[in-house]
């Protein structure tokens, strides 16, 4: 599947026809750039309006295009991120059962959704408003998902960190803790290389430590977790003495209700994250087609929403063609997908098929600082041209 296309319109010379120009273009491409797929881009005669309106619309088309493309990239990146996290394998992508590139190359204007008698400004603004709503919805959905994911990540970091910082609740059992009127159990985090030192010295750190009360509960790559039982009144003094020996006493209070609450919170956040992730991914699949029908990161999209961007591109070609070639509309619009090595050859073919007067005028305007190329394109040509990237 080709991933990059040129949308091009060529002026039809007086006394000729679009069909005749199409035949000449097909013949030239097949002889000189046979590896370049070529298709008609069927654009109906739209409502032109006044020259001032067309000029104003031309200026806005570039800004609207940049906005729509920016939103589309956001959604595409979101789809890729969510699929990677979810382990989803991308399947064949279609639009109403048709491959995405085929939908582009067989484009048909939707008269029911975009009546050709509607002002061009109305069509463009309608698409822009639609995409702006999608962007707002995207921000809300991402914020909801990110908030839950951040909470869950914070909990998981506590669970996965070293014993010096991690949550100890899932490592300590009720029988490990002694709590009475006079006795208490502390949890000591001991560097792995200092375990012998701990076992030989903890009983003598203060005067009221219960002999042989220390038991190892857990060990990671850096530390070991030990219990030690002593008199309540000696706890603060023991913490101080332990710190002096590079033993960390972790604050911990075993509470079954708190443990259960934390467990339920973790389960709920995990479930909420999966629900929001699935919902966001499904929304992106659907909305991506509405934002950018010329990309292939949404599957099983509705043709109604997918066509929005295609119609926007058609309006761009039509508007710039009228401004370039004048009235009445007389131009041939096509899409082609040249390889990198064939680009110069295809450009030469296209330029050679332009009306001689138009080409001469164009070069004069270009050399004299005239209008230049199609709005938003870096290259200048004697015909309307811009690039469409499917991915």
C-alpha positions, 0 to 999 in steps of 0.5 A: 500500500502506498503511504504518500500521495500528491493531490494535483490539479492541471488546467485544461486548455481551451478547446480541449477536455479533462478526459483528453488531458487525463488520457495524455497524463496516463500515457505520459506516466505509463511511458516515463514513470510506470511505477507511479500509481495514478487515479482521478480525484473526482471533485464536483463543481462547487459553489464558487462565490466571490473572488474575495471570499475565495481568497479569504478561504484560501488563507484559512485552508492552510491554518485549518489543515494544520489544525486538523493534521495536528489533532489527527497526529495526537489521536494516532499517537494515542492509538499507537501508545494504547495498542502497545500497552494493551498488546493489541495486534493491528489488523487490516484497516478498512473504511466501510469494508474498503482499504483506506488507500482505495477509499482515497483513490476512489473518492466520491463526493457525498452530496447528502452530507455536503450539498454542492450548493452549500457555500465553501466557507460553510463546508470548511467551517463545519469540518473545523468545528467538528474536529475542534469538538473531537479535540476537546473530547480527546483532552477530557478522555486522556485526562481521565485515563491519565489521572487513574493511570498516575494513581495506579503507577504511584501505588505500583511504584510503592509496591515495586521499590526497594524495602527502604521506600516501598509499601510494606503492608503486603509483606507483614502478616499479623503474626509478625507483629506483637503489640501490647501495653508494654511491648511493640514490634519495629521493622528494620530495613538492613543493608544486605551486606550488614545482616550479620552486623544486625543479627549480632548487635540488635539485642545490645543497641538498647537495654530493653530489647527482647532477646532473639526476637528478630526475624527476617521477613523479606529480602530484595536486591539491596535490603533485608526486612527484619522485625525486632520486639522491645519495650514501648518506652525504649522504641525512640531510643532504639530508632536513634541507635539503629540509625547510627548503625545505618539500620533504618526503622520503618514506621508501620502500623498493622491495621487489617481494615486499612490493608483491605481498603488498600487492596480494594482501592488497588483493584478498583483503580486497576479495573478503572484503568482497563475500562478507560483504556478500552473506552479511549482506544475504541473512541480513538479508532472511531474518531481518528477516521473523522479527523484524518481520513487519509491515515490508516490508524483506525479500523472499521470506521464509519464512512460518514466520519472518515470522509470529513477530511477527504472532503476538506482536501477536495475543497482545498484542491477546488479553491486553489484551482479556481484561484489559479486557473480562473472561471469557469472551472476547467481543470483535471484533478488527480492523485498519484503516488510517485516513488522518491526516485521518480519524483523529478520525472513526474514533476516534469511530466506534470509541468509539460502538460500545463497550458503553455501560457499558464506555465510562462505566466507562472514562471514570470510571477515566480521570478518577479515575486508573484503569488508563488506556489499552492498555499502552504507548499514549500515547492512552487509549480505551475499547477496546484499540488500538495502532499497527502500522507496516509501514515 
